[in-house]
């Protein structure tokens, strides 16, 4: 976290360091079904973030004592590659931060996956951050939603996630690493677009009630774009399959 | 002792004879094909699968490369940090290599601390590159007590056999595309990365699986499930640089000599792949 004293000018003439408007997303690209072994997978590039998400399941729950006879359970691993940041070599394996993100990510999906369809089984979600540039947890959730859908797992909705930050009095959408380091507040949020239910919400910094409301509105507005990229990624997989089928 | 799957399956739960039914089916299938002289993807015993090397996939890293060897996919990332030399080599930088069999790469991999298979993989890749003196560690010396520490991380993204050769290629390709940060005022300047990492040699490896007396170069997933034993030969084309025999079975001396000849004859082909991805 950078201190405010040495904070660079993050907003000049209404534009951000990378030239974006305050409510502008970084370029987002998603490809579904990229891994052969996984039941479902997605590769996402969001600004300089590069994320690989994969789903295995539903499978028999291991260890057995964790099985729930009334519904499926979800397990989630979010981890950052030791070479993912521009800083020093990272520690391998999940740390406390990654463990918390894994937990809240899992809980977000427990609200949308139709768990009662697979009692006693387990669904594994793996999120690997290959390159990080701010907002990796929301990138992970957005990718994992596509991976779950490509695994054919039934869900109430295809959820997306995005982060809103605050610099001085300005709210900014989808902050990158530099903005994240120096911002006054950071609020990642995951939303089910069908009814705009909030499935995951974190915040740190300082936010007024009014700013919270405006932030959520910004997230929902940006969600139209994110949702479209997610759906297009899935559509593309089936289009390719249909083309292959027709050419045979 | 279960057969074949050394890099594949951490021990888990109870199994009949430590081998599950699906592996027996795969194994029988591979053996039946071999008795007719064919491999499941119609390769010759001395053929690699299709190799694709994509360099510089992770721009935040000092070097990186993704290797697709058939359906096996491995990503290697290199980070270079400022650090201290080893006590016995005060004028040289250090190199550390590790490998992760990510749980998203196979239903048989589990999250958790590195399995013995992951550690073996990292150490075999490391031995080839270290014994081949590929990285010029003297060039990583900065000043008294300060050197560059090079970290190579091998990330297995999809398993379908022969992680050894895919990882050796990925690590080597990543190193060949690595840029060392500038060093100013006692600090690493990662925004200025223009100096290529100095390399003095290129090492490649060739791994063979033995199935019913056939030596198969670059075994795929099913062939590894069927094999009784395995040999990895790392070479720079002139000398052998590392050997690793794995799994329970055995080779006779003549078989070892044949595989060493084959590995050395394959080096140029692999080196060409590496150089075209530079």
Boltz contact constraints between the chains, C-beta under 6 A:
constraints:
  - contact:
      token1: [A, 35]
      token2: [B, 158]
      max_distance: 6.0
  - contact:
      token1: [A, 36]
      token2: [B, 71]
      max_distance: 6.0
  - contact:
      token1: [A, 36]
      token2: [B, 158]
      max_distance: 6.0
  - contact:
      token1: [A, 37]
      token2: [B, 106]
      max_distance: 6.0
  - contact:
      token1: [A, 37]
      token2: [B, 158]
      max_distance: 6.0
  - contact:
      token1: [A, 38]
      token2: [B, 104]
      max_distance: 6.0
  - contact:
      token1: [A, 54]
      token2: [B, 104]
      max_distance: 6.0
  - contact:
      token1: [A, 56]
      token2: [B, 107]
      max_distance: 6.0
  - contact:
      token1: [A, 77]
      token2: [B, 111]
      max_distance: 6.0
  - contact:
      token1: [A, 82]
      token2: [B, 153]
      max_distance: 6.0
  - contact:
      token1: [A, 83]
      token2: [B, 58]
      max_distance: 6.0
  - contact:
      token1: [A, 83]
      token2: [B, 61]
      max_distance: 6.0
  - contact:
      token1: [A, 83]
      token2: [B, 77]
      max_distance: 6.0
  - contact:
      token1: [A, 83]
      token2: [B, 79]
      max_distance: 6.0
  - contact:
      token1: [A, 83]
      token2: [B, 153]
      max_distance: 6.0
  - contact:
      token1: [A, 85]
      token2: [B, 60]
      max_distance: 6.0
  - contact:
      token1: [A, 86]
      token2: [B, 60]
      max_distance: 6.0
  - contact:
      token1: [A, 86]
      token2: [B, 190]
      max_distance: 6.0
  - contact:
      token1: [A, 88]
      token2: [B, 81]
      max_distance: 6.0
  - contact:
      token1: [A, 89]
      token2: [B, 79]
      max_distance: 6.0
  - contact:
      token1: [A, 89]
      token2: [B, 81]
      max_distance: 6.0
  - contact:
      token1: [A, 89]
      token2: [B, 151]
      max_distance: 6.0
  - contact:
      token1: [A, 126]
      token2: [B, 103]
      max_distance: 6.0
  - contact:
      token1: [A, 126]
      token2: [B, 104]
      max_distance: 6.0
  - contact:
      token1: [A, 130]
      token2: [B, 58]
      max_distance: 6.0
  - contact:
      token1: [A, 131]
      token2: [B, 58]
      max_distance: 6.0
  - contact:
      token1: [A, 131]
      token2: [B, 60]
      max_distance: 6.0
